[in-house]
Structure formats: C-alpha cells, structure tokens
C-alpha cells in the first residue's frame, strides 16, 4: 500500500513537476525553501487546485486521474493550514463537531474522545476561539481535521505562524499523533528541526521538483544534499558554518537517578544520556551534532566520554580548506563527524577505515 502523487502543473512561470511514491503509514515531511512548490503540491493533493494532467491515489482509493477528479469535500482527508482556520463564531467543541459532521459516511478511524485526550484539549471545549493562544488554536484545528475521520492528514507548516514557546508546547502533541494514530500524514515545512523531530520519510523539494526522498536518518546524513543550508541550520543564532546533525532513533531501557543518566538502546549499542526526563520504554530520537563527534583509531581505556563505539568510515567530504565532514556507520545507525583536515590526514582516514567514535554530547529531539 502506498500514496502516489503525479502532477505536471504550470502556474505562470513556475512549473511543478512531481512523481512521488510514499508509504501510507507514518509522517512524510516535504521540506524545502519558500517558493519551491511545497504548498502547491499539498493543495493539488487536496483537490483545492486542479491539475488536469495529474493523478493521486492512496492505497486502493483513487482521488484523481485522467478520467476522474474527486472534489475536495469528497476526499477523505483532513487539512491543517498555517493559520488555524477555525470558525470564530463557534465554540471549540462546536468547531470540532463541525469536523465530525464530515465523517458521517466514513468508518471511524479514531474516536472523538481519543482525539480530545490525545491533543490535551478537554479543558478547552467550552472556550471561544478568540480566547485561545496560537498553539491552542492549532491543536483545536488538528482535532477538527481528525474528527472528519480522514484517510490522510495534510499539514501545511502548522507551526509557522506561532512563536517558539508555542511551538515547543505543540510539538509533543504532533509526536503523539505519530506514535498513537495509524493515519498517514504529509507535513510541509521549511524547518529542518521539525523534520528531524517528526519525519519517518523526508521529501526534499527544490524549484518545483523532488530532489531526494528517503528515511529521515539516512537523509540527514547525506553529504550531497546540503540540507541545513536550505533553512540556514537547525538552530537559531548560528553563524559561519551551518549545523550538521545526525538523528538516531532509540528506546529508553533504564534510568539511573543517582547519576542523572538514562540508558538508551539503538541500532549500534547502548547510549548513555545525561537526562532522566523520560520513562522506561519511551521511543526517542537522539540529536548528535557533527562537531560533538571525535574519532580515534584505538578505544580509549580511560576517558570522561561515556559514549564510545566502533564505527566504519563510509564517506569523506571536504567542507572547507581546513575541515572535513565524515559519514560513519555504527552497526545500522548513521553518524556524522566534523574534524580538521589535518586530523583526518594524521589518522590516515579513508573509506572503509575502522575507527572509534567518541560522542561528547547528545540531546533529545523535542
């Protein structure tokens, strides 16, 4: 089962030319700079804009091809815009029940009570829309979209119009959607940080075309894409070189309150993280900066660094005249390291070299 989207769509001087095949599970993030065609693609999928030469199907359901065009209101989808498009004259509960009315002819994918609990909006139900914060409005907008029992949820930069604090508040709810619902999501953003936190699949767009598609961990460590340059880096306030990170999925296996650390199992070993703000069994994502990964030809016998793993060099790319970026594999996990050209030369590093990576620090993506 898959999601297939094919569109050849001319808008003035802009041409969208897309042939995309995505899994019909998880979150697929469409990432790229402003003006590359992300929102246009989403609107075509929704049927809000029409492309007579396009086609779209999800699983066995065809919404559009050369002989069929299903109007938006007949497509089993939910759509969350940048600005929460709620009815200001209706209460929170009435906005959500409006979405529920659209689901009358559809089988129930998720219960309304579950949606309300999942998004933490039970205390908001009696409120008026104008009394809500930006983050609360977006949670209500997501609830209304889910109440329509969609086969597909489309999200067009849902965090773009809210401030940093509100983004931090709403991201955990988006992560819950990912872990607890079976509805596939296509999520548009120009934030690499959001992509790293949410995506299963990453679709990179540029100038109306798909430039790369793949698993998020693999895509973040591709040295030929320059992902961080698209949005200017993963963190605000960066200057000079753009941020380069690796994302490693892991699961919490134990927590040591004495030392304030947790053990996380990943496809390469056990990682020690200086945090206890988790629960045993939690699935998490580790963010590791390339600048925080050093390399050694021998395993250190005595070191203050807790996370040292055997690894193999997969690729070496010169970033500047003095620094190189190295892609490595630890078991099945991928990792980036930025070191000096002199260090790489002294270590005689090449593709296939066996080394020990020393990870100075890591953080949870949240």
C-alpha positions in Angstrom: 0.0 0.0 0.0 1.3 3.4 -0.9 0.5 7.1 -1.6 1.2 8.1 -5.2 1.1 11.6 -6.5 2.0 12.7 -10.0 1.5 16.3 -11.1 2.7 18.4 -14.0 1.3 21.8 -13.2 2.2 25.2 -14.8 1.5 28.3 -12.7 2.7 31.3 -14.7 6.5 31.0 -14.9 6.5 28.3 -12.2 6.3 24.6 -13.1 5.6 21.9 -10.6 6.7 18.5 -11.9 6.4 15.8 -9.3 6.3 12.0 -9.4 6.1 10.8 -5.8 5.6 7.5 -4.1 5.3 7.4 -0.3 4.3 4.8 2.3 0.8 5.1 3.6 2.0 4.9 7.2 3.9 7.4 9.4 4.8 11.0 8.7 6.2 12.1 5.4 7.7 15.6 5.6 8.0 17.7 2.5 11.0 20.0 3.1 12.5 22.8 1.1 12.9 26.6 0.9 10.0 29.0 0.5 8.7 29.1 -3.1 9.8 25.6 -4.1 6.3 24.3 -4.5 5.5 22.6 -1.2 2.1 24.2 -0.6 1.2 24.0 -4.3 1.8 20.2 -4.1 -0.3 19.9 -0.9 -3.2 21.9 -2.5 -3.2 19.6 -5.5 -3.3 16.6 -3.3 -6.3 18.1 -1.5 -8.0 19.0 -4.8 -8.1 22.7 -3.8 -6.2 23.4 -7.0 -6.9 21.4 -10.2 -4.3 19.8 -12.4 -5.9 18.1 -15.4 -2.8 16.0 -16.1 -2.3 14.9 -12.5 -3.1 11.8 -10.6 -3.3 10.9 -6.9 -4.2 7.7 -5.1 -3.9 6.4 -1.5 -3.9 2.6 -1.2 -6.8 1.3 -3.3 -8.6 4.7 -3.4 -8.0 6.9 -6.5 -8.9 10.5 -6.0 -7.8 11.8 -9.3 -6.5 10.6 -12.7 -7.1 11.4 -16.4 -10.8 10.4 -16.2 -11.6 11.3 -12.6 -11.4 14.4 -10.4 -12.9 14.0 -6.9 -13.7 17.4 -5.4 -12.1 18.3 -2.1 -15.2 17.7 0.0 -15.4 14.1 -1.2 -11.8 13.3 -0.5 -11.3 11.5 2.9 -8.7 14.0 4.1 -8.0 16.4 6.9 -6.2 19.7 6.2 -4.4 21.9 8.8 -3.3 25.3 7.5 -0.6 27.7 8.7 -3.3 29.8 10.3 -5.8 27.8 12.3 -8.9 28.3 10.1 -11.5 27.9 12.8 -15.0 29.4 12.9 -14.7 32.4 15.3 -18.5 32.4 16.0 -18.4 28.7 17.2 -17.0 27.4 20.4 -14.1 24.9 20.5 -16.5 21.9 20.8 -18.7 23.2 18.0 -15.7 23.6 15.7 -14.7 20.0 16.4 -18.2 18.7 15.9 -18.3 20.5 12.6 -15.4 18.3 11.5 -17.3 15.3 12.9 -20.3 16.0 10.6 -18.0 15.4 7.6 -17.3 11.9 8.8 -21.0 10.7 8.7 -20.4 8.4 5.8 -16.9 7.1 6.8 -15.9 4.3 9.1 -14.4 5.5 12.3 -10.6 5.6 12.3 -10.2 7.2 15.7 -12.8 8.1 18.4 -13.5 11.7 19.2 -12.7 11.1 22.9 -9.3 9.8 21.9 -8.7 12.8 19.7 -9.6 15.2 22.6 -7.4 13.3 25.0 -4.5 12.9 22.5 -4.4 16.7 21.9 -5.0 17.7 25.5 -8.0 20.0 24.7 -10.7 18.7 27.1 -10.4 21.8 29.2 -10.8 24.0 26.1 -14.1 22.6 24.8 -16.3 25.3 26.3 -14.0 28.1 25.3 -14.5 30.6 22.5 -11.9 30.6 19.7 -10.8 34.2 20.3 -9.7 33.3 23.9 -7.2 30.7 22.7 -3.5 31.0 22.2 -1.9 30.3 18.9 -0.8 26.9 20.0 -4.2 26.0 21.4 -5.9 27.1 18.2 -3.7 24.8 16.2 -4.4 21.9 18.5 -8.1 22.5 18.0 -7.6 22.8 14.2 -5.9 19.4 14.2 -8.7 17.9 16.3 -11.3 19.2 13.9 -9.3 17.7 10.9 -9.1 14.3 12.7 -12.7 14.4 13.7 -13.5 14.1 10.0 -12.0 10.5 10.1 -9.6 11.2 7.3 -7.6 8.5 5.4 -4.9 11.2 5.1 -3.9 14.2 7.2 -2.3 17.1 5.3 -0.4 19.8 7.4 0.9 22.9 5.8 3.5 24.5 8.0 1.2 24.3 11.1 3.9 25.8 13.4 5.0 28.7 11.1 2.6 31.2 12.5 3.2 30.7 16.2 6.1 31.7 18.4 8.9 29.5 19.7 7.4 28.8 23.1 4.1 27.8 21.5 6.0 25.5 19.0 7.6 23.8 22.0 4.2 23.3 23.5 2.6 21.8 20.4 5.4 19.5 19.1 4.8 16.8 21.8 1.2 16.6 20.6 2.4 16.2 17.0 4.7 13.4 18.1 1.8 11.7 19.8 -0.1 11.8 16.5 2.9 10.0 15.0 3.1 7.3 17.7 -0.6 6.7 18.5 -2.5 7.1 15.3 -2.4 5.0 12.1 -3.4 7.9 9.8 -0.6 8.8 7.3 0.5 12.4 7.5 2.0 14.6 4.8 3.6 17.5 6.6 5.1 20.6 4.9 7.8 22.6 6.5 11.0 24.6 5.7 12.3 23.8 9.2 14.9 21.1 9.3 14.4 20.8 13.1 10.7 20.0 12.7 11.6 17.5 10.0 14.2 15.8 12.3 11.7 15.5 15.1 8.7 14.3 13.2 9.5 12.7 9.9 9.7 9.0 9.0 10.2 9.8 5.4 11.8 13.1 4.2 11.0 14.5 0.8 13.3 17.3 -0.3 11.9 19.8 -2.9 13.6 22.5 -4.9 12.3 24.6 -7.8 9.1 22.6 -8.3 10.8 19.2 -8.3 11.6 16.4 -5.9 15.4 16.3 -5.4 15.6 13.4 -2.9 13.4 11.0 -0.9 14.3 8.7 1.9 14.3 7.6 5.5 14.9 10.6 7.8 18.1 9.2 9.4 19.6 8.4 6.1 18.6 11.8 4.6 20.1 13.8 7.4 23.5 12.2 6.9 23.6 12.5 3.1 26.6 14.7 2.4 25.4 15.6 -1.1 22.2 17.4 -0.2 23.3 20.3 2.0 20.0 20.1 3.9 21.0 22.5 6.7 21.8 25.3 4.2 18.2 25.3 2.9 16.9 26.7 6.2 20.1 28.2 7.5 20.8 25.5 10.0 19.0 23.6 12.7 19.4 26.1 15.5 18.7 29.8 15.6 21.7 32.2 16.0 24.1 30.0 14.1 26.9 31.9 12.3 29.5 30.7 9.9 29.2 27.0 9.1 25.7 25.6 9.0 24.7 23.0 11.6 25.1 19.3 10.7 23.3 16.7 12.8 22.6 13.0 12.9 19.3 11.6 14.2 19.4 8.2 15.9 16.1 6.5 17.0 16.5 4.8 20.4 14.5 3.4 23.2 14.9 4.1 26.9 15.9 0.8 28.7 16.9 2.1 32.2 17.1 5.3 34.3 19.7 5.9 36.9 18.6 8.7 39.3 21.8 8.5 41.2 23.9 9.8 38.3 21.1 11.6 36.5 21.5 9.4 33.4 19.5 7.1 31.2 20.4 4.1 29.0 19.0 4.1 25.5 19.2 1.1 23.2 19.8 1.9 19.5 20.9 0.0 16.4 24.5 0.1 17.3 24.6 -0.4 21.1 23.7 1.4 24.3 23.8 5.1 24.6 24.2 7.0 28.0 22.3 10.2 28.0 22.6 12.9 30.8 18.9 13.1 31.3 16.2 11.4 33.3 13.2 13.2 31.8 11.9 10.1 30.2 10.1 6.8 31.0 11.4 3.3 30.5 10.1 2.0 27.2 9.9 5.5 25.6 10.8 5.7 21.9 13.0 8.8 21.5 15.2 10.5 18.9 18.8 11.5 19.7 20.3 14.6 18.1 24.0 14.5 17.7 26.0 17.4 16.3 28.8 16.6 14.0 31.1 18.9 15.9 30.5 16.7 19.0 31.8 13.6 17.4 35.6 12.9 17.5 37.5 10.0 16.1 40.2 7.7 17.4 42.0 4.7 15.9 42.1 3.0 19.3 39.5 2.7 22.0 40.3 4.9 24.9 40.9 2.9 28.1 40.3 5.8 30.4 38.1 8.7 29.3 35.4 11.0 30.6 33.4 10.4 27.4 30.8 7.7 28.1 29.7 7.0 24.6 32.4 5.4 22.6 31.5 3.0 19.8 33.4 1.1 17.0 32.5 2.5 13.6 33.3 2.4 9.9 34.0 5.4 7.6 31.5 5.5 4.7 32.3 8.8 3.1 34.6 11.8 3.5 33.8 15.2 2.0 35.9 18.4 2.3 33.8 21.2 3.7 36.5 23.9 3.7 40.2 24.1 3.1 40.7 23.1 6.8 37.8 20.8 7.7 36.1 17.6 6.5 32.8 16.0 7.2 32.8 12.3 7.7 29.9 9.9 7.4 30.1 6.7 9.5 28.1 3.7 10.5 27.7 2.3 14.0 26.0 -1.0 13.4 23.0 0.0 11.4 23.0 3.6 12.7 24.4 6.5 10.7 26.5 9.3 12.2 28.3 12.5 11.0 31.6 13.8 12.4 33.3 17.1 11.6 37.1 17.1 12.2 40.0 19.1 10.9 41.7 18.1 7.6 44.9 17.8 9.5 43.4 15.2 11.9 41.9 13.2 9.1 45.3 13.2 7.4 47.2 12.2 10.5 44.7 9.4 11.2 45.1 8.2 7.5 41.3 8.1 7.2 39.7 6.7 4.1 36.5 5.0 3.1 36.5 1.7 4.9 38.7 2.8 7.8 37.7 1.3 11.2 37.7 3.8 14.0 36.2 4.5 17.4 33.7 7.4 17.6 33.6 9.4 20.8 30.4 11.3 21.2 30.9 14.2 23.6 27.2 15.1 24.0 23.8 14.5 22.6 20.3 15.8 23.2 16.8 14.6 22.8 14.9 16.0 19.8 11.9 17.6 21.3 
